[in-house]
Amino acid sequence: MNLYGQDMDEKVSPLESGLAWTVDLASARDFVGKAALRALQPVRQLTGLLLLDAGVLRAHQKVLTPHGDGEITSGTFSPTVGKSIALARLPRQAAAGETVEVEVRGRR
């Protein structure tokens, strides 16, 4: 679940926040902002991360992908998973399951 002000805000469209399912662009029904959203070509996507090594992922850490850099928007340790998890805004081309690197205190 997105945290307003952290994972999304008024500058980030629902199409880049994993909330495209909440916006019906296909119906004939019009709404304020529909034309702007249709014209938008999102370049980023909100993606879940799982840290394979020890440590805790935190907001604003840099994420390096083969498609360009991204940034963690929020992160924490998950006692259920037993590992650190995060949401990150990554380039649209980054695929689910793709391995990425995170800079933690200047190290990858």
Backbone hydrogen bonds, N-H to C=O, Kabsch-Sander energy under -0.5 kcal/mol:
donor,donor_aa,acceptor,acceptor_aa,energy
4,Y,2,N,-0.6
5,G,8,M,-3.9
6,Q,3,L,-2.0
7,D,3,L,-2.8
8,M,3,L,-1.0
12,V,9,D,-1.5
13,S,11,K,-0.5
16,E,13,S,-1.2
17,S,13,S,-0.5
19,L,14,P,-2.3
22,T,19,L,-2.1
23,V,20,A,-1.7
24,D,22,T,-0.5
25,L,23,V,-1.2
34,K,31,F,-2.1
37,L,33,G,-2.5
38,R,34,K,-2.4
39,A,35,A,-1.9
40,L,36,A,-1.1
45,Q,90,L,-2.4
47,T,45,Q,-0.5
47,T,88,A,-2.9
49,L,86,A,-2.9
51,L,84,S,-2.7
52,L,50,L,-0.5
60,H,72,I,-3.3
61,Q,58,R,-1.4
63,V,70,G,-2.3
64,L,101,E,-3.4
65,T,63,V,-0.5
65,T,68,G,-1.3
68,G,65,T,-1.4
70,G,63,V,-3.2
71,E,89,R,-1.8
72,I,61,Q,-2.6
73,T,87,L,-2.7
74,S,87,L,-1.5
76,T,85,I,-2.4
78,S,83,K,-2.8
82,G,78,S,-2.8
83,K,78,S,-0.8
85,I,76,T,-2.8
86,A,49,L,-1.8
87,L,74,S,-2.8
88,A,47,T,-2.6
89,R,71,E,-2.8
90,L,45,Q,-2.7
90,L,88,A,-0.8
92,R,43,V,-2.5
94,A,91,P,-2.0
98,E,95,A,-2.0
101,E,64,L,-2.3
103,E,62,K,-2.7
104,V,102,V,-0.7
104,V,107,R,-3.5
105,R,103,E,-0.5
107,R,104,V,-1.6
